[in-house]
Amino acid sequence: MGMGLGTEIDLIAFLVTRYFGQRSFGQIYGYFFMIFGLGSSFGRFLAGLIFDLAGSYNPALIGAALALVVAVILVNRLGSYLYPVQREIAPDLAAVPAAS
């Protein structure tokens, strides 16, 4: 559990730069982070409500597992990056042959 905790925030930033570019990164990342925060808050509330109604967390966990499956399918359908990493070497960083 500890290895995966917090990686979703880094993943949001990575995917925003690859699919939306860097022009409006701050604004787009802010929207996605807000949605993430609201979803996290609402999910906890919903899990507690389901526990109060059902007397068990099992229905909430089953719902979370189904949501995870849907999320995996949607992420796999994103396709290739619209803004891939550019692997160009800056001219001042290019290798210079050694003088003999």
Secondary structure, 3 states (H helix, E strand, C coil): CCCCCCHHHHHHHHHHHHHHCCCCHHHHHHHHHHHHHHHHHHHHHHHHHHHHHHCCCHHHHHHHHHHHHHHHHHHHCCCCCCCCCCCCCCHHHCCCCCCC
